[in-house]
Amino acid sequence: MRGRGLALLPLGLSALAIVEIVVFIAVVHAVGGVWAVLIGLAASVTGMALLRREGMKGWRRFQAAAAEGRPPGRAVANSLVGLLGSLLLAVPGFVSSVAGLLLLLPPGRQLARHQMERYAERRVGGAAASDLFGARHVRVHPGNPVVIDEEPAPAQRTPAAAIEGEVIEGEVMR
């Protein structure tokens, strides 16, 4: 599975480049060439500045979690999503900039972090994931308790139907 994904990577990157060119041409037609270049340049510069900030903030969060004895996974996952968003914002192109901006805004960041935690839980297992991200929070709704009987009653069997007709006595030989 992993080999197939890597084999399709050049095809996906080529498709992304074509989409970025088409979107750039559409933006040029909408706002003009100079403004399109300036918007792209501003997005890249902002992404570079955020890349450094997110990296430093993530490193501090990791150190604080380790010093307090908390599982560092949640802080690391949040920082990785922020770094990915900053990197996508720094890469030239409007589609990647919009994707990076979505990852930097709180709802997108939270959704991506939850997906990253689920992926890690599937890959390493529940016990290791709880060591990384802390215990899972479960909502319990009050209601009627479920009673489980320790010894189930033996099932009542109905007798088989009587054989009708002539009975022949004999011996079974093997």
C-alpha positions, -999 to 999 in steps of 0.1 A, spaced: 0 0 0 27 25 9 47 17 -23 17 24 -45 12 58 -28 48 67 -34 45 55 -70 15 79 -76 33 109 -60 48 122 -92 15 120 -109 -2 138 -80 24 166 -80 21 170 -117 -17 174 -114 -12 199 -86 12 219 -107 -14 220 -135 -42 231 -112 -19 258 -97 -12 272 -131 -49 272 -141 -59 289 -109 -31 315 -113 -43 323 -148 -79 327 -135 -67 350 -107 -47 370 -132 -78 375 -153 -98 384 -123 -75 410 -105 -47 416 -130 -11 403 -133 6 426 -109 -19 421 -81 -18 383 -86 20 383 -82 18 406 -52 -8 384 -35 13 353 -42 45 370 -29 27 382 2 14 347 9 49 332 5 65 358 28 38 353 54 42 315 52 80 318 58 75 340 88 48 316 102 71 287 95 97 299 119 71 310 145 52 277 144 85 257 147 96 276 178 62 275 194 60 237 188 94 232 203 85 252 234 52 232 238 70 199 235 96 210 261 68 222 285 49 190 282 80 169 288 89 190 318 54 187 333 53 149 326 23 152 303 21 132 271 36 154 244 18 140 214 -11 165 214 13 195 214 35 178 188 5 170 165 -8 206 168 26 219 159 30 196 130 -3 207 116 8 243 120 41 236 104 24 219 74 0 249 71 29 273 72 48 253 46 18 252 23 14 289 27 51 295 19 50 274 -13 41 295 -43 6 290 -56 -30 299 -47 -43 264 -41 -15 255 -17 -19 288 1 -56 283 6 -49 248 20 -22 261 43 -45 289 55 -72 264 63 -47 244 83 -37 274 102 -72 285 112 -84 269 145 -113 247 130 -90 233 103 -61 228 126 -83 210 152 -98 187 125 -64 179 110 -49 172 145 -78 148 153 -72 130 120 -35 128 127 -42 114 162 -66 88 147 -41 78 121 -14 74 148 -37 53 169 -45 30 140 -7 26 132 7 21 167 -23 8 187 -45 22 214 -20 18 243 9 35 226 -14 63 213 -27 69 249 10 73 259 15 98 232 -18 118 233 -31 110 268 -62 91 278 -92 93 255 -121 112 268 -154 93 267 -188 108 272 -211 88 295 -248 94 294 -269 85 324 -295 59 319 -308 25 331 -280 1 341 -274 -30 321 -276 -61 342 -256 -91 330 -266 -125 344 -235 -144 356 -250 -179 350 -275 -181 322 -304 -205 327 -300 -237 308 -321 -237 276 -352 -257 278 -352 -285 252 -383 -298 237 -384 -336 233 -379 -350 198 -409 -363 180 -416 -400 187 -408 -424 159 -440 -437 144 -443 -470 126 -429 -504 131 -398 -508 153 -373 -534 144 -349 -546 170 -314 -554 161 -277 -548 166 -254 -523 150 -223 -540 136 -191 -522 127 
